[in-house]
Amino acid sequence: MDLDVCQLVHSQVPQFSHIPHYVSRISIMQRRHQSNESGIPSSAITSTLRNDIDLTNRLSALLDAARNEELISELQILPSVEPHEVLSRVLSPSPVVSTASSFAFFNNAQQASSVGFRSVGFGQCGIVYERPGRAYVVKVARPSFEDALWADLQAHLAVYHAFANQQSVEIRTPKVFSYVPKTDNEWWDAHLELFHGPHLSFPLPAMALITERILPLPKLARQALIDAYCPVPSRVAVTAQDTNRDCLARIYLGRRRGVNDPPPANFTLRNFNLCLDQMIELNLPIQHYAKAIGQAMAIMHWSANVDCYDVEFVLGSEGETTYTEEICRSSGLSVEQIASLPPHTSLDKIMRTNFRRRTTRVWVLDFNLCSKWEERMGLERPDDLIAHLVAAFFENDPYYPRPSQDLEPDKSLWFTFSSSYRDAAASVLSVPGKDPRLALLPQKFLDACVRRQSEGSA
């Protein structure tokens, strides 16, 4: 990359002074809107904040461009390649790129900077913020959804540990780093000024959940989505919109676009709905998605005891993996094996062989509406539990293949999904400590889904 990122950071990032602990959070908020003690008018402060926001967006765009350059180089995609071919190659789970990237370089250079947060998504529960160059996001709860954010944390942790306890899980869920209540004065005093901009729609401090960031789909794929599916008159404006940099694609295996559906009036790449007919058109590995989602749902149901209500399955990029704990584990070398190696053996080469990240991966996220159930419910009230899980299945967005379909590949997708669900559930429920009576419930869940779909289409 031609730009010297370190130079950009040190020359353009304003060095905010640390906020003394005796400064109240109220006074910090007041400084945004009122004159300060030196008599500087609020308009000047607003201008400063605007500059901070612009800087944050520029740095976010710079990182995005750097990742895109690496991807183009790794996959050797020429400018003449058609959008559908680009998407077929980039969104496939098979391409991998090296673990080294300028994202890590930038992240290290950023440690002492005061670059602010920018909104990368929002929902019923709250707003999600990234801090460019950092590997985490902060999900800030709306005032009336504080309990939902705590429920999000509990279900998310249960799912993360359930995935970690399995030998091989195709789908990832973000790591949970921390939870910050609104009463944590130390954290909010240090970070409150970094939440600037007009996108704030509720007062801070607030409850905050900090998790691993799912990087958006690369710029190459986003531009191809625009070229393939955005109405021509809107393409220039959509491409220039900063929010469309924050693109995750929802995997809708249970929905096709209508033949006569008009083009979207407000095309956006945020939470892009990738429907089954589009995935078929792009030659994406839909059977792979069905198998992975079936496995993940079974683990969430029968290991984490989470109902999966309103979770999302999305395509996103995989984050930086250089020199992390996972990388250390991936080398798989014991002390004895190290002793047997020739002196000065390249462990980095072993790491690159054992651990290469994908350009695109399926992720599951957003657990704030999930409920956890006690295993005794499956023993004492199995019919109620199955009815609850079936309701959550159908009331969610159409990520799952629909049962009892006569069309192909819909029919084979349900077979793949249900077989994967059944196998993963059998594995989870066969571990010591699980009551053997629970082993009958996964098939009852699948049968109940088929019955409900048949009744609905009758």
KEKEDREN-372458 format. One line per 3 residues: number of its first residue (from 1); their letters; for each residue x, y, z of C-alpha. Coordinates in steps of 0.2 Angstrom, whole numbers, plus 5000, padded with zeros to 4 digits. Example, Ala and Ser with C-alpha at 12.3 -4.5 7.8 and 13.67 -1.06 7.14 Angstrom:
1 = AS = 5062 4978 5039  5068 4995 5036
***
This chain:
1 = MDL = 5000 5000 5000  5007 5017 4995  5000 5027 5010
4 = DVC = 5011 5027 5026  4998 5023 5039  5009 5027 5053
7 = QLV = 5013 5044 5046  4994 5047 5043  4990 5043 5061
10 = HSQ = 5003 5053 5070  5001 5068 5059  4982 5069 5058
13 = VPQ = 4975 5061 5073  4972 5074 5087  4980 5070 5104
16 = FSH = 4966 5072 5116  4971 5074 5134  4966 5061 5146
19 = IPH = 4950 5066 5156  4953 5068 5174  4943 5057 5185
22 = YVS = 4936 5072 5194  4927 5078 5178  4909 5073 5179
25 = RIS = 4901 5064 5164  4889 5078 5163  4902 5091 5161
28 = IMQ = 4909 5081 5147  4893 5081 5138  4890 5100 5141
31 = RRH = 4907 5104 5133  4899 5097 5116  4886 5111 5117
34 = QSN = 4891 5125 5127  4906 5137 5128  4921 5131 5137
37 = ESG = 4930 5140 5151  4941 5149 5138  4926 5157 5130
40 = IPS = 4927 5147 5114  4910 5147 5106  4900 5131 5104
43 = SAI = 4901 5133 5085  4920 5131 5086  4918 5115 5097
46 = TST = 4905 5109 5084  4918 5112 5070  4931 5102 5080
49 = LRN = 4919 5087 5083  4915 5088 5064  4934 5086 5060
52 = DID = 4935 5072 5072  4921 5063 5064  4928 5066 5047
55 = LTN = 4945 5059 5052  4937 5044 5059  4928 5041 5043
58 = RLS = 4943 5043 5033  4953 5031 5043  4939 5018 5042
61 = ALL = 4939 5020 5023  4958 5019 5023  4958 5002 5032
64 = DAA = 4944 4996 5020  4954 5001 5005  4970 4992 5012
67 = RNE = 4960 4976 5014  4953 4977 4997  4970 4980 4989
70 = ELI = 4977 4964 4998  4962 4954 4993  4963 4959 4974
73 = SEL = 4982 4954 4975  4979 4938 4984  4964 4932 4972
76 = QIL = 4972 4940 4957  4955 4948 4951  4957 4959 4936
79 = PSV = 4946 4974 4933  4938 4966 4918  4930 4952 4929
82 = EPH = 4911 4953 4929  4902 4957 4945  4894 4940 4946
85 = EVL = 4911 4931 4944  4918 4942 4958  4904 4938 4970
88 = SRV = 4906 4920 4966  4924 4920 4970  4924 4932 4985
91 = LSP = 4909 4925 4994  4914 4907 4993  4921 4900 5009
94 = SPV = 4936 4892 5000  4947 4907 4996  4960 4911 5009
97 = VST = 4972 4925 5012  4988 4927 5022  4987 4931 5040
100 = ASS = 4997 4946 5039  4988 4962 5034  4989 4981 5036
103 = FAF = 4974 4980 5048  4986 4973 5061  4999 4986 5057
106 = FNN = 4986 5000 5058  4979 4993 5074  4996 4994 5082
109 = AQQ = 4999 5011 5077  4982 5016 5083  4985 5011 5101
112 = ASS = 4989 5029 5108  4977 5038 5097  4960 5046 5100
115 = VGF = 4951 5041 5085  4932 5041 5089  4918 5029 5087
118 = RSV = 4907 5028 5071  4890 5019 5070  4891 5003 5059
121 = GFG = 4873 4997 5063  4858 4998 5073  4843 4988 5078
124 = QCG = 4829 4988 5091  4840 4985 5105  4854 4998 5102
127 = IVY = 4867 5005 5091  4884 4996 5086  4900 5006 5085
130 = ERP = 4917 5002 5078  4933 5012 5082  4943 5011 5066
133 = GRA = 4958 5001 5068  4952 4991 5083  4946 4973 5083
136 = YVV = 4931 4976 5093  4913 4984 5092  4903 4992 5106
139 = KVA = 4884 4988 5106  4876 5002 5116  4858 4999 5123
142 = RPS = 4844 5010 5121  4837 5016 5138  4822 5004 5137
145 = FED = 4832 4989 5131  4845 4987 5145  4839 4970 5151
148 = ALW = 4839 4964 5133  4857 4969 5131  4861 4959 5147
151 = ADL = 4851 4944 5140  4861 4946 5124  4877 4944 5134
154 = QAH = 4871 4928 5143  4865 4920 5127  4880 4925 5117
157 = LAV = 4892 4918 5130  4883 4902 5131  4883 4900 5112
160 = YHA = 4902 4905 5111  4907 4892 5124  4895 4879 5116
163 = FAN = 4904 4881 5099  4921 4881 5107  4917 4864 5115
166 = QQS = 4914 4856 5098  4928 4848 5088  4924 4858 5072
169 = VEI = 4911 4871 5070  4910 4879 5053  4900 4895 5059
172 = RTP = 4909 4908 5070  4901 4919 5083  4911 4934 5089
175 = KVF = 4921 4933 5105  4914 4942 5120  4926 4954 5127
178 = SYV = 4917 4964 5141  4901 4972 5147  4901 4990 5153
181 = PKT = 4887 4996 5164  4882 5014 5163  4888 5016 5181
184 = DNE = 4906 5012 5176  4913 5029 5178  4931 5025 5174
187 = WWD = 4926 5017 5157  4914 5031 5152  4925 5045 5158
190 = AHL = 4939 5038 5147  4928 5035 5132  4913 5046 5132
193 = ELF = 4920 5060 5121  4924 5047 5108  4906 5044 5105
196 = HGP = 4903 5060 5095  4892 5064 5080  4873 5067 5075
199 = HLS = 4869 5048 5075  4868 5048 5094  4849 5046 5098
202 = FPL = 4849 5043 5116  4859 5049 5131  4876 5042 5137
205 = PAM = 4882 5034 5147  4872 5018 5144  4874 4999 5145
208 = ALI = 4887 4993 5133  4892 4976 5127  4910 4974 5119
211 = TER = 4913 4960 5107  4924 4955 5092  4921 4965 5077
214 = ILP = 4915 4956 5061  4923 4965 5047  4912 4969 5033
217 = LPK = 4912 4961 5016  4927 4968 5006  4925 4983 4994
220 = LAR = 4927 4972 4979  4912 4962 4984  4902 4977 4989
223 = QAL = 4905 4985 4972  4900 4969 4963  4884 4969 4973
226 = IDA = 4880 4987 4968  4884 4983 4950  4873 4967 4950
229 = YCP = 4858 4973 4960  4857 4992 4963  4846 5002 4950
232 = VPS = 4858 5011 4938  4852 5029 4943  4857 5026 4961
235 = RVA = 4874 5017 4959  4885 5032 4961  4876 5039 4976
238 = VTA = 4876 5021 4984  4894 5019 4981  4899 5036 4989
241 = QDT = 4888 5033 5005  4899 5029 5020  4886 5018 5028
244 = NRD = 4887 5006 5014  4905 5002 5019  4897 4992 5034
247 = CLA = 4890 4978 5023  4886 4961 5030  4875 4949 5019
250 = RIY = 4860 4940 5027  4859 4922 5021  4841 4920 5016
253 = LGR = 4840 4901 5011  4821 4902 5014  4817 4916 5003
256 = RRG = 4817 4920 4984  4814 4937 4977  4797 4939 4968
259 = VND = 4798 4938 4949  4789 4954 4947  4796 4963 4963
262 = PPP = 4801 4981 4959  4819 4987 4961  4822 4993 4979
265 = ANF = 4818 5011 4982  4832 5014 4994  4846 5002 4990
268 = TLR = 4858 4999 5004  4872 4987 5008  4869 4987 5027
271 = NFN = 4861 4971 5031  4860 4966 5013  4847 4952 5010
274 = LCL = 4855 4939 5000  4840 4928 4994  4841 4910 4988
277 = DQM = 4838 4915 4970  4853 4927 4970  4864 4914 4978
280 = IEL = 4860 4902 4965  4863 4915 4952  4880 4918 4959
283 = NLP = 4884 4900 4961  4887 4901 4979  4889 4885 4990
286 = IQH = 4871 4885 4996  4872 4867 5002  4887 4872 5012
289 = YAK = 4877 4886 5020  4863 4874 5024  4874 4861 5032
292 = AIG = 4883 4875 5042  4867 4883 5049  4859 4866 5053
295 = QAM = 4875 4861 5063  4875 4878 5072  4857 4878 5076
298 = AIM = 4858 4861 5084  4873 4866 5095  4864 4882 5100
301 = HWS = 4848 4872 5104  4855 4857 5113  4872 4862 5120
304 = ANV = 4869 4881 5124  4851 4879 5127  4847 4894 5117
307 = DCY = 4831 4896 5107  4839 4905 5092  4825 4918 5092
310 = DVE = 4829 4932 5080  4848 4927 5078  4856 4932 5061
313 = FVL = 4866 4922 5050  4877 4933 5039  4892 4933 5027
316 = GSE = 4906 4944 5034  4925 4945 5032  4936 4936 5045
319 = GET = 4946 4948 5056  4965 4949 5058  4972 4933 5065
322 = TYT = 4991 4937 5066  4999 4932 5083  4983 4929 5092
325 = EEI = 4979 4916 5105  4971 4905 5091  4986 4906 5081
328 = CRS = 4997 4900 5095  4985 4885 5098  4985 4882 5079
331 = SGL = 5004 4878 5078  5000 4863 5089  5018 4861 5095
334 = SVE = 5023 4854 5112  5038 4858 5121  5045 4841 5116
337 = QIA = 5042 4845 5097  5050 4861 5099  5065 4853 5106
340 = SLP = 5066 4841 5091  5066 4855 5078  5082 4861 5070
343 = PHT = 5088 4877 5078  5080 4893 5070  5066 4884 5062
346 = SLD = 5053 4896 5055  5038 4894 5066  5030 4908 5056
349 = KIM = 5029 4896 5041  5021 4883 5052  5008 4896 5058
352 = RTN = 5004 4901 5040  5002 4883 5035  4991 4879 5049
355 = FRR = 4980 4894 5050  4975 4904 5035  4960 4915 5036
358 = RTT = 4945 4915 5024  4940 4930 5014  4922 4927 5019
361 = RVW = 4914 4917 5033  4897 4913 5040  4894 4921 5057
364 = VLD = 4879 4921 5069  4876 4936 5079  4862 4946 5088
367 = FNL = 4856 4937 5103  4847 4950 5112  4829 4942 5110
370 = CSK = 4835 4924 5113  4829 4915 5128  4839 4901 5138
373 = WEE = 4829 4886 5143  4833 4874 5158  4836 4856 5153
376 = RMG = 4822 4850 5165  4810 4859 5153  4814 4846 5140
379 = LER = 4811 4832 5152  4796 4839 5161  4787 4849 5147
382 = PDD = 4795 4842 5130  4780 4847 5120  4780 4865 5126
385 = LIA = 4799 4866 5123  4797 4860 5105  4782 4872 5102
388 = HLV = 4793 4886 5108  4808 4881 5097  4797 4879 5081
391 = AAF = 4789 4896 5084  4807 4904 5085  4811 4895 5069
394 = FEN = 4797 4902 5059  4796 4919 5067  4814 4923 5063
397 = DPY = 4820 4930 5046  4821 4916 5033  4838 4911 5035
400 = YPR = 4833 4892 5036  4828 4881 5021  4809 4878 5022
403 = PSQ = 4803 4860 5024  4791 4851 5013  4796 4860 4997
406 = DLE = 4793 4852 4980  4805 4864 4971  4824 4861 4969
409 = PDK = 4836 4865 4977  4824 4870 4991  4820 4851 4994
412 = SLW = 4838 4846 4995  4843 4861 5005  4830 4855 5019
415 = FTF = 4837 4838 5018  4855 4845 5020  4850 4856 5034
418 = SSS = 4839 4843 5044  4853 4830 5042  4866 4841 5048
421 = YRD = 4855 4847 5063  4851 4829 5067  4869 4823 5067
424 = AAA = 4876 4838 5077  4862 4836 5090  4866 4818 5092
427 = SVL = 4884 4822 5095  4880 4835 5108  4867 4825 5117
430 = SVP = 4878 4809 5118  4891 4818 5130  4892 4812 5148
433 = GKD = 4879 4821 5159  4866 4823 5146  4849 4814 5150
436 = PRL = 4846 4801 5136  4828 4806 5135  4833 4823 5127
439 = ALL = 4840 4813 5112  4822 4811 5106  4819 4829 5105
442 = PQK = 4829 4835 5090  4819 4824 5078  4803 4830 5086
445 = FLD = 4808 4847 5082  4812 4844 5064  4795 4834 5062
448 = ACV = 4786 4848 5070  4793 4861 5058  4788 4850 5043
451 = RRQ = 4770 4849 5050  4769 4867 5053  4775 4871 5035
454 = SEG = 4763 4859 5028  4748 4866 5037  4753 4884 5032
457 = SA = 4754 4879 5014  4738 4868 5014
***
